[in-house]
């Protein structure tokens, strides 16, 4: 199992941590940001295929920002697990 810590840009969360095992995501945790929503994302993607999750979340925006915590998770997956 590979552990990834990623520093997101342009969002409220300051760190994204997750594990990848055989192409699947586990233990997705965000530090900072919208606590309830980000916990929900972690629960929804638990055990799911990392590339599929990235494809779903990529491009999601938050308000007027050009990104979101979900989009940053996709970027982290693309960089470290893709």
Secondary structure, 3 states (H helix, E strand, C coil): CEEEEECCCCCCCCEEEEEEECCEEEEEEEECCCHHHHHHHHHHHCCCEHHHHHHHHCCCCCCCCCCCHHHHHHHHHHHHCC
